[in-house]
Amino acid sequence: MLATRCKSVFDDFSVREEQDGNLIVDKEQLLLAFHQGTLAAKANRDVGHCPFSALTQPSEFLAWLEGFQCCSASR
């Protein structure tokens, strides 16, 4: 069930990113960042463990946070 929920959260996130006309979205990179965020949440880490910079990698940063929050909220 969690996998389906996470897929839905990721799909919603990627649609929002694509709608921002200033960004070129690499879905594979976003999916990887999202997955890393889910793993961090499952390992009981905090958001300070995000390896992406909000300034230089904003899409990946947001994808990681979405994944983290998706799995943090389900516990």
A tleap script that builds the chain and sets N, CA, C and O, in Angstrom:
source leaprc.protein.ff14SB
mol = sequence {
  NMET LEU ALA THR ARG CYS LYS SER VAL PHE
  ASP ASP PHE SER VAL ARG GLU GLU GLN ASP
  GLY ASN LEU ILE VAL ASP LYS GLU GLN LEU
  LEU LEU ALA PHE HIE GLN GLY THR LEU ALA
  ALA LYS ALA ASN ARG ASP VAL GLY HIE CYS
  PRO PHE SER ALA LEU THR GLN PRO SER GLU
  PHE LEU ALA TRP LEU GLU GLY PHE GLN CYS
  CYS SER ALA SER CARG
}
set mol.1.N position { 0.814 -1.195 0.000 }
set mol.1.CA position { 0.000 0.000 0.000 }
set mol.1.C position { 0.858 1.260 0.000 }
set mol.1.O position { 0.537 2.225 -0.692 }
set mol.2.N position { 1.932 1.260 0.759 }
set mol.2.CA position { 2.805 2.427 0.806 }
set mol.2.C position { 3.411 2.731 -0.559 }
set mol.2.O position { 3.546 3.893 -0.942 }
set mol.3.N position { 3.776 1.677 -1.291 }
set mol.3.CA position { 4.370 1.898 -2.610 }
set mol.3.C position { 3.392 2.634 -3.527 }
set mol.3.O position { 3.795 3.521 -4.280 }
set mol.4.N position { 2.118 2.273 -3.468 }
set mol.4.CA position { 1.105 2.929 -4.287 }
set mol.4.C position { 0.942 4.386 -3.853 }
set mol.4.O position { 0.843 5.284 -4.689 }
set mol.5.N position { 0.916 4.609 -2.546 }
set mol.5.CA position { 0.779 5.968 -2.024 }
set mol.5.C position { 1.983 6.816 -2.440 }
set mol.5.O position { 1.816 7.952 -2.883 }
set mol.6.N position { 3.190 6.271 -2.299 }
set mol.6.CA position { 4.393 7.009 -2.674 }
set mol.6.C position { 4.405 7.321 -4.166 }
set mol.6.O position { 4.810 8.411 -4.569 }
set mol.7.N position { 3.969 6.379 -4.980 }
set mol.7.CA position { 3.929 6.623 -6.422 }
set mol.7.C position { 2.978 7.771 -6.728 }
set mol.7.O position { 3.279 8.627 -7.560 }
set mol.8.N position { 1.844 7.790 -6.066 }
set mol.8.CA position { 0.879 8.866 -6.272 }
set mol.8.C position { 1.455 10.217 -5.841 }
set mol.8.O position { 1.277 11.218 -6.535 }
set mol.9.N position { 2.138 10.244 -4.706 }
set mol.9.CA position { 2.758 11.478 -4.225 }
set mol.9.C position { 3.822 11.952 -5.214 }
set mol.9.O position { 3.890 13.137 -5.541 }
set mol.10.N position { 4.658 11.013 -5.692 }
set mol.10.CA position { 5.693 11.383 -6.657 }
set mol.10.C position { 5.084 11.892 -7.957 }
set mol.10.O position { 5.542 12.894 -8.506 }
set mol.11.N position { 4.063 11.214 -8.450 }
set mol.11.CA position { 3.427 11.643 -9.700 }
set mol.11.C position { 2.862 13.058 -9.573 }
set mol.11.O position { 3.022 13.881 -10.475 }
set mol.12.N position { 2.206 13.331 -8.456 }
set mol.12.CA position { 1.675 14.681 -8.221 }
set mol.12.C position { 2.804 15.710 -8.182 }
set mol.12.O position { 2.685 16.795 -8.753 }
set mol.13.N position { 3.886 15.364 -7.512 }
set mol.13.CA position { 5.027 16.266 -7.409 }
set mol.13.C position { 5.635 16.529 -8.793 }
set mol.13.O position { 5.912 17.679 -9.134 }
set mol.14.N position { 5.843 15.483 -9.585 }
set mol.14.CA position { 6.484 15.671 -10.891 }
set mol.14.C position { 5.606 16.495 -11.832 }
set mol.14.O position { 6.126 17.253 -12.651 }
set mol.15.N position { 4.298 16.360 -11.727 }
set mol.15.CA position { 3.392 17.190 -12.541 }
set mol.15.C position { 3.550 18.652 -12.154 }
set mol.15.O position { 3.613 19.521 -13.024 }
set mol.16.N position { 3.613 18.931 -10.854 }
set mol.16.CA position { 3.799 20.320 -10.403 }
set mol.16.C position { 5.126 20.875 -10.907 }
set mol.16.O position { 5.187 22.032 -11.322 }
set mol.17.N position { 6.180 20.082 -10.881 }
set mol.17.CA position { 7.486 20.534 -11.361 }
set mol.17.C position { 7.468 20.800 -12.858 }
set mol.17.O position { 8.071 21.768 -13.323 }
set mol.18.N position { 6.789 19.957 -13.613 }
set mol.18.CA position { 6.708 20.143 -15.065 }
set mol.18.C position { 5.927 21.397 -15.421 }
set mol.18.O position { 6.198 22.020 -16.448 }
set mol.19.N position { 4.973 21.774 -14.599 }
set mol.19.CA position { 4.153 22.948 -14.878 }
set mol.19.C position { 4.911 24.245 -14.650 }
set mol.19.O position { 4.469 25.301 -15.101 }
set mol.20.N position { 6.039 24.188 -13.963 }
set mol.20.CA position { 6.859 25.383 -13.752 }
set mol.20.C position { 7.670 25.595 -15.029 }
set mol.20.O position { 8.597 24.834 -15.309 }
set mol.21.N position { 7.334 26.601 -15.785 }
set mol.21.CA position { 7.945 26.838 -17.092 }
set mol.21.C position { 9.427 27.149 -17.064 }
set mol.21.O position { 10.063 27.113 -18.117 }
set mol.22.N position { 10.009 27.450 -15.918 }
set mol.22.CA position { 11.421 27.813 -15.831 }
set mol.22.C position { 12.337 26.615 -15.617 }
set mol.22.O position { 13.559 26.766 -15.609 }
set mol.23.N position { 11.769 25.440 -15.444 }
set mol.23.CA position { 12.593 24.278 -15.119 }
set mol.23.C position { 12.573 23.235 -16.222 }
set mol.23.O position { 11.552 23.013 -16.873 }
set mol.24.N position { 13.711 22.605 -16.418 }
set mol.24.CA position { 13.800 21.422 -17.260 }
set mol.24.C position { 13.831 20.244 -16.297 }
set mol.24.O position { 14.772 20.100 -15.517 }
set mol.25.N position { 12.812 19.409 -16.349 }
set mol.25.CA position { 12.649 18.355 -15.360 }
set mol.25.C position { 13.223 17.040 -15.878 }
set mol.25.O position { 12.856 16.574 -16.956 }
set mol.26.N position { 14.121 16.451 -15.103 }
set mol.26.CA position { 14.650 15.123 -15.387 }
set mol.26.C position { 13.961 14.180 -14.401 }
set mol.26.O position { 14.340 14.099 -13.232 }
set mol.27.N position { 12.950 13.472 -14.889 }
set mol.27.CA position { 12.139 12.630 -14.001 }
set mol.27.C position { 12.967 11.542 -13.318 }
set mol.27.O position { 12.688 11.184 -12.174 }
set mol.28.N position { 13.967 11.021 -13.995 }
set mol.28.CA position { 14.800 9.979 -13.376 }
set mol.28.C position { 15.549 10.534 -12.171 }
set mol.28.O position { 15.644 9.877 -11.135 }
set mol.29.N position { 16.078 11.741 -12.309 }
set mol.29.CA position { 16.783 12.378 -11.184 }
set mol.29.C position { 15.816 12.686 -10.048 }
set mol.29.O position { 16.147 12.503 -8.877 }
set mol.30.N position { 14.623 13.152 -10.394 }
set mol.30.CA position { 13.628 13.446 -9.364 }
set mol.30.C position { 13.191 12.172 -8.647 }
set mol.30.O position { 13.029 12.165 -7.427 }
set mol.31.N position { 13.003 11.103 -9.404 }
set mol.31.CA position { 12.602 9.834 -8.798 }
set mol.31.C position { 13.693 9.322 -7.865 }
set mol.31.O position { 13.397 8.822 -6.780 }
set mol.32.N position { 14.941 9.443 -8.275 }
set mol.32.CA position { 16.050 9.014 -7.424 }
set mol.32.C position { 16.086 9.842 -6.139 }
set mol.32.O position { 16.244 9.285 -5.053 }
set mol.33.N position { 15.945 11.141 -6.248 }
set mol.33.CA position { 15.942 12.015 -5.067 }
set mol.33.C position { 14.756 11.683 -4.160 }
set mol.33.O position { 14.905 11.617 -2.940 }
set mol.34.N position { 13.595 11.476 -4.750 }
set mol.34.CA position { 12.404 11.112 -3.984 }
set mol.34.C position { 12.653 9.810 -3.224 }
set mol.34.O position { 12.359 9.716 -2.032 }
set mol.35.N position { 13.189 8.821 -3.906 }
set mol.35.CA position { 13.479 7.521 -3.291 }
set mol.35.C position { 14.480 7.669 -2.147 }
set mol.35.O position { 14.318 7.046 -1.097 }
set mol.36.N position { 15.504 8.481 -2.343 }
set mol.36.CA position { 16.482 8.706 -1.274 }
set mol.36.C position { 15.809 9.342 -0.057 }
set mol.36.O position { 16.155 9.022 1.080 }
set mol.37.N position { 14.863 10.227 -0.288 }
set mol.37.CA position { 14.118 10.832 0.807 }
set mol.37.C position { 13.282 9.810 1.569 }
set mol.37.O position { 13.200 9.860 2.796 }
set mol.38.N position { 12.660 8.878 0.836 }
set mol.38.CA position { 11.876 7.843 1.508 }
set mol.38.C position { 12.771 6.957 2.356 }
set mol.38.O position { 12.406 6.569 3.465 }
set mol.39.N position { 13.948 6.640 1.825 }
set mol.39.CA position { 14.877 5.796 2.585 }
set mol.39.C position { 15.366 6.491 3.851 }
set mol.39.O position { 15.517 5.860 4.897 }
set mol.40.N position { 15.611 7.785 3.750 }
set mol.40.CA position { 16.050 8.543 4.929 }
set mol.40.C position { 14.962 8.550 5.995 }
set mol.40.O position { 15.255 8.398 7.181 }
set mol.41.N position { 13.717 8.724 5.586 }
set mol.41.CA position { 12.611 8.718 6.551 }
set mol.41.C position { 12.469 7.349 7.208 }
set mol.41.O position { 12.255 7.256 8.417 }
set mol.42.N position { 12.588 6.298 6.418 }
set mol.42.CA position { 12.467 4.939 6.954 }
set mol.42.C position { 13.605 4.605 7.910 }
set mol.42.O position { 13.451 3.767 8.798 }
set mol.43.N position { 14.756 5.267 7.725 }
set mol.43.CA position { 15.910 5.050 8.601 }
set mol.43.C position { 15.889 5.994 9.811 }
set mol.43.O position { 16.865 6.085 10.555 }
set mol.44.N position { 14.763 6.692 9.995 }
set mol.44.CA position { 14.590 7.630 11.116 }
set mol.44.C position { 15.610 8.758 11.129 }
set mol.44.O position { 16.010 9.222 12.197 }
set mol.45.N position { 16.026 9.192 9.973 }
set mol.45.CA position { 16.921 10.348 9.871 }
set mol.45.C position { 16.074 11.612 9.890 }
set mol.45.O position { 14.846 11.544 9.830 }
set mol.46.N position { 16.725 12.758 9.973 }
set mol.46.CA position { 15.977 14.006 9.917 }
set mol.46.C position { 16.259 14.716 8.597 }
set mol.46.O position { 17.115 14.288 7.823 }
set mol.47.N position { 15.543 15.789 8.349 }
set mol.47.CA position { 15.660 16.478 7.064 }
set mol.47.C position { 17.041 17.077 6.841 }
set mol.47.O position { 17.392 17.410 5.708 }
set mol.48.N position { 17.818 17.218 7.886 }
set mol.48.CA position { 19.182 17.725 7.741 }
set mol.48.C position { 20.089 16.793 6.963 }
set mol.48.O position { 21.194 17.183 6.586 }
set mol.49.N position { 19.646 15.568 6.715 }
set mol.49.CA position { 20.434 14.607 5.948 }
set mol.49.C position { 20.219 14.711 4.446 }
set mol.49.O position { 20.762 13.909 3.686 }
set mol.50.N position { 19.441 15.680 4.015 }
set mol.50.CA position { 19.197 15.846 2.582 }
set mol.50.C position { 20.506 16.216 1.878 }
set mol.50.O position { 21.152 17.196 2.249 }
set mol.51.N position { 20.897 15.441 0.872 }
set mol.51.CA position { 22.163 15.708 0.190 }
set mol.51.C position { 22.075 16.783 -0.900 }
set mol.51.O position { 23.082 17.098 -1.535 }
set mol.52.N position { 20.899 17.341 -1.119 }
set mol.52.CA position { 20.700 18.310 -2.190 }
set mol.52.C position { 20.597 19.721 -1.638 }
set mol.52.O position { 20.115 19.934 -0.525 }
set mol.53.N position { 21.047 20.661 -2.410 }
set mol.53.CA position { 20.999 22.068 -2.029 }
set mol.53.C position { 19.752 22.729 -2.614 }
set mol.53.O position { 19.443 22.565 -3.794 }
set mol.54.N position { 19.052 23.470 -1.779 }
set mol.54.CA position { 17.872 24.190 -2.253 }
set mol.54.C position { 18.256 25.278 -3.254 }
set mol.54.O position { 17.440 25.680 -4.084 }
set mol.55.N position { 19.494 25.751 -3.173 }
set mol.55.CA position { 19.930 26.819 -4.075 }
set mol.55.C position { 20.407 26.301 -5.421 }
set mol.55.O position { 20.085 26.884 -6.457 }
set mol.56.N position { 21.168 25.218 -5.421 }
set mol.56.CA position { 21.754 24.734 -6.671 }
set mol.56.C position { 20.997 23.559 -7.292 }
set mol.56.O position { 21.135 23.306 -8.489 }
set mol.57.N position { 20.209 22.846 -6.508 }
set mol.57.CA position { 19.443 21.700 -7.010 }
set mol.57.C position { 18.012 21.758 -6.462 }
set mol.57.O position { 17.584 20.833 -5.771 }
set mol.58.N position { 17.280 22.810 -6.754 }
set mol.58.CA position { 15.973 22.986 -6.106 }
set mol.58.C position { 14.971 21.867 -6.396 }
set mol.58.O position { 14.225 21.474 -5.498 }
set mol.59.N position { 14.933 21.352 -7.606 }
set mol.59.CA position { 13.974 20.291 -7.925 }
set mol.59.C position { 14.295 19.013 -7.173 }
set mol.59.O position { 13.400 18.369 -6.624 }
set mol.60.N position { 15.572 18.642 -7.145 }
set mol.60.CA position { 15.974 17.441 -6.427 }
set mol.60.C position { 15.758 17.610 -4.925 }
set mol.60.O position { 15.332 16.681 -4.239 }
set mol.61.N position { 16.058 18.806 -4.426 }
set mol.61.CA position { 15.844 19.107 -3.014 }
set mol.61.C position { 14.370 18.913 -2.652 }
set mol.61.O position { 14.048 18.263 -1.658 }
set mol.62.N position { 13.487 19.480 -3.463 }
set mol.62.CA position { 12.057 19.354 -3.197 }
set mol.62.C position { 11.565 17.919 -3.356 }
set mol.62.O position { 10.701 17.472 -2.602 }
set mol.63.N position { 12.111 17.193 -4.334 }
set mol.63.CA position { 11.731 15.788 -4.515 }
set mol.63.C position { 12.152 14.968 -3.308 }
set mol.63.O position { 11.392 14.120 -2.840 }
set mol.64.N position { 13.361 15.213 -2.797 }
set mol.64.CA position { 13.840 14.495 -1.607 }
set mol.64.C position { 12.905 14.772 -0.431 }
set mol.64.O position { 12.518 13.852 0.290 }
set mol.65.N position { 12.543 16.044 -0.239 }
set mol.65.CA position { 11.647 16.406 0.863 }
set mol.65.C position { 10.272 15.761 0.711 }
set mol.65.O position { 9.684 15.311 1.695 }
set mol.66.N position { 9.764 15.715 -0.504 }
set mol.66.CA position { 8.466 15.069 -0.744 }
set mol.66.C position { 8.526 13.595 -0.355 }
set mol.66.O position { 7.618 13.081 0.299 }
set mol.67.N position { 9.603 12.918 -0.761 }
set mol.67.CA position { 9.769 11.514 -0.397 }
set mol.67.C position { 9.901 11.320 1.098 }
set mol.67.O position { 9.325 10.395 1.670 }
set mol.68.N position { 10.659 12.194 1.722 }
set mol.68.CA position { 10.864 12.131 3.173 }
set mol.68.C position { 9.526 12.313 3.889 }
set mol.68.O position { 9.183 11.545 4.787 }
set mol.69.N position { 8.782 13.330 3.484 }
set mol.69.CA position { 7.496 13.605 4.134 }
set mol.69.C position { 6.484 12.519 3.855 }
set mol.69.O position { 5.658 12.212 4.714 }
set mol.70.N position { 6.528 11.932 2.680 }
set mol.70.CA position { 5.608 10.870 2.327 }
set mol.70.C position { 5.759 9.699 3.289 }
set mol.70.O position { 4.765 9.150 3.764 }
set mol.71.N position { 6.988 9.322 3.573 }
set mol.71.CA position { 7.213 8.172 4.456 }
set mol.71.C position { 7.209 8.556 5.930 }
set mol.71.O position { 6.961 7.707 6.786 }
set mol.72.N position { 7.473 9.791 6.230 }
set mol.72.CA position { 7.397 10.241 7.624 }
set mol.72.C position { 5.943 10.297 8.080 }
set mol.72.O position { 5.633 9.941 9.217 }
set mol.73.N position { 5.073 10.731 7.221 }
set mol.73.CA position { 3.664 10.891 7.563 }
set mol.73.C position { 2.958 9.546 7.723 }
set mol.73.O position { 1.930 9.466 8.396 }
set mol.74.N position { 3.490 8.503 7.121 }
set mol.74.CA position { 2.809 7.202 7.149 }
set mol.74.C position { 3.112 6.393 8.401 }
set mol.74.O position { 2.508 5.344 8.627 }
set mol.75.N position { 4.042 6.875 9.213 }
set mol.75.CA position { 4.385 6.112 10.422 }
set mol.75.C position { 3.466 6.418 11.560 }
set mol.75.O position { 3.621 5.859 12.646 }
savepdb mol mol.pdb
quit
